[in-house]
C-alpha cells in the first residue's frame, strides 16, 4: 500500500490520495459498497458499524455510524459526494 497524501485545497475541502497495489475496481468497490466498507472501516476494538449508507452519485450522501458495544455510545460522520472518479 502506498503512502497516504493529504492536502487541504480550501477550508472546507480535504483531498486524500493513496495508491493501492490492487485492481482499480476492487479498490473502488471497497470504498463504495456498504457491505465491503463495513469490513474495513472499523472503529477501535469493541465498536461495530450499524449504519453504512452510500448514495453513490454526485450530490448523493454518505453516512456512517459506529456504536460501542458495551454501552451503546455512538459516533458518526457523513458528507455529500461532489465528484466521483472510478
N, C-alpha and C positions, 0 to 999 in steps of 0.2 A: 504494500500500500504506500502511495506517495505521501509526501509531506503536505499537511493542510496549510493553505494560504488564505488568510482572512484580510479583506480590505473593507474600508468604510467610505464609499464614494460620497455619501452625504450623511446628515444627522439621522436620517430615517431609513438608511439602507445598509445592509451588511451583505457582502458577497464572499462566499466560501468556495474554494476551489481545491480539489484533490484528484489525483489520477489514480485509478484502481487498475490492477492487473486482472481484469475480468471482462467478459463480453459486455458491450455497452447496454444491450437490452437487459441483462441481469442486474446491472447497477441501477438502471432507470426503474425497473420493476421494484427493486428493493427499497426505493425511495418513494414510490407512488402507489403501491398496492398495500392496503391496510394489513392484510394477513402477514405480509413479509415485513413491513415496518415494525409490527408488534414483536417480531422475533429478534430484532437487533437494537431497536431504540429503547433500551431498557433504563430504568432508574437504578438506584442503589439496590443492594440485596434487600429482599422483603417488600419490594414495590411491584405492582402489576400495572398494566395499561388497559383499563376497561373501556376507554374511549379512544378511537383512532378513526377520524373521519377525514376523507380526502375527496374533494370535488375538483378533479384534475382538469381544469380549463382556465384560461385567462379570466380573471375575475372570480374564479371559484375559491372556496375557503378550505383551509385545513384546520383541524383541532385535535389536540392530543391531551389526554388527562391521565395522570398517574395516580395511583392510590396506594398508601402504605397499608399493608395487610393487617398489621396488629392493632391499629386504631382508626383506620378509615380516613386519615389525613389525605388531602388531595392537593395536587399542584398541576397546572396545565399551561399550555401555550397554544397559540393559533395565529393565523395570518391569512393573507389573500395572495393568490398567485398572480403576479404582474407579468411574468414571462415564463414560457415553458420551452425548453430545448431538449430534445431527445438525443 
